[in-house]
Amino acid sequence: MIPKMRREADHPEKYSVEERYALARHVIRLMKVTGGIHTKSYGTELLPTEGGYMMYPNHQGKYDALGIIYTHREPCSLVMDKAKSNTILVREFVDLLQGKRLDKKDVRQALTIIRFEVSFPASSSSSISVLSAPVVIFLPRISRSRRILASFSIMVSV
C-alpha cells in the first residue's frame, strides 16, 4: 500500500483529491481491521455544511488524526509538526492529503501557514486556499516551552 500511496502523492495531476482521500481512508480501514480498532463518531451533524473549518484532536495520540480522517466524509487536509512528519507512512499520509509541515523553530514559516495557507475560501473573498481541501486538521505538537507557546499565541492572535 505504501508504494501506491507514494505514487498517488507524487502525481496529484493524475489523481483527484477525492481519489487520494479515498485511498487514505482505505489504508486507515486496513489498519483498523488489523489492529482490532473500532471507531465511533459523534457530532458530525454539527459540522458546517458550507465553507471551511479547522478541527483539532482532543489530545495528541497516534490515532487521533487517523480517526478524524476516517470518520470525516469530505476530503480534508492536515497541518503537522515537521519533525514528526518524516517517518515512514506518516510522510505518505501528509503528502497524499497535501498537508503542510509546520516547523516550530521557524516562526515566520509557521505564521505563513497559519495565516495564508490555512485560510478558507468562505472566510474572505480575497483569500486563496493553498491546501487541497477547505477542511484542515491542525496537529502541532507544541512543547511545554514558554517561549514557543508565547510565539504560537502571538501568531494566532494576529
Secondary structure, DSSP 8 states (H G I E B T S, - for coil): -HHHHHHHHH-TTTS-HHHHHHHHHHHHHHHHHHHT-------GGGS-SSS-EEE--SS--SSHHHHHHHH--S--EEEEETTTTTSTTHHHHHHHTT-EEE-TT-HHHHHHIIIIIT--TTT-SS----SSSSEEEEE----S-HHHHHHHHHHHH-
